[in-house]
C-alpha cells in the first residue's frame, strides 16, 4: 500500500471534529516550496561569507535608522 493510499484510508477514520486540523495541515503540505529569487540568494551568500550588517536594537530603532538613510 502506498503512503497516499494509507493516508486516504486514515482520513476515513478521523472524526469530523478534527478534520479542520487535518485539512489545514494538508493545505500547507500541498503548497510547493518557495524558491528564493536571485536577490535573496545573493543576500544569503553575502551573510554566509561574513558580509552584511548586523543590527542589534529594538524594531523601533531599526525603522528609525532605515528612515534616516
Legacy VTK file of the C-alpha trace (Angstrom):
# vtk DataFile Version 3.0
C-alpha trace
ASCII
DATASET POLYDATA
POINTS 69 float
0.000 0.000 0.000
1.369 3.408 -0.953
1.548 6.285 1.512
-1.167 8.086 -0.459
-3.496 5.078 -0.170
-2.732 4.755 3.542
-3.487 8.466 4.072
-6.816 8.147 2.264
-7.760 5.177 4.449
-6.786 7.001 7.626
-8.808 10.097 6.691
-11.949 7.980 6.793
-11.175 7.180 10.439
-10.762 10.799 11.560
-13.795 12.272 13.336
-15.391 15.356 11.775
-14.461 17.393 14.849
-10.749 17.039 13.951
-10.994 17.373 10.162
-10.358 21.133 10.306
-6.827 20.488 11.590
-6.153 17.799 9.007
-7.363 19.971 6.131
-5.256 22.919 7.329
-2.177 20.698 7.554
-2.775 19.158 4.137
-3.229 22.575 2.546
0.140 23.635 3.948
1.793 20.429 2.784
0.343 20.768 -0.715
1.857 24.221 -1.297
5.074 23.911 -3.281
8.198 25.068 -1.511
9.186 28.601 -2.403
12.466 29.058 -4.220
14.294 32.259 -3.289
14.917 34.768 -6.066
18.406 35.818 -7.188
18.493 38.854 -4.880
17.640 36.745 -1.826
20.229 34.109 -2.747
22.885 36.817 -3.163
21.963 38.282 0.245
22.217 34.886 1.940
25.604 34.257 0.322
26.809 37.684 1.465
25.834 36.944 5.073
27.366 33.465 4.972
30.680 34.926 3.771
30.802 37.388 6.672
29.343 40.423 4.895
26.184 42.313 5.564
25.196 44.424 8.534
24.151 43.140 11.927
21.624 45.273 13.772
21.079 44.921 17.495
18.334 47.002 18.973
14.604 47.396 19.024
12.344 47.307 15.986
11.558 50.963 16.638
15.277 51.813 16.466
15.689 49.764 13.279
12.911 51.629 11.496
14.256 54.966 12.748
17.657 54.075 11.280
16.106 52.973 7.996
14.153 56.220 7.713
17.363 58.247 8.172
19.094 56.646 5.183
LINES 1 70
69 0 1 2 3 4 5 6 7 8 9 10 11 12 13 14 15 16 17 18 19 20 21 22 23 24 25 26 27 28 29 30 31 32 33 34 35 36 37 38 39 40 41 42 43 44 45 46 47 48 49 50 51 52 53 54 55 56 57 58 59 60 61 62 63 64 65 66 67 68
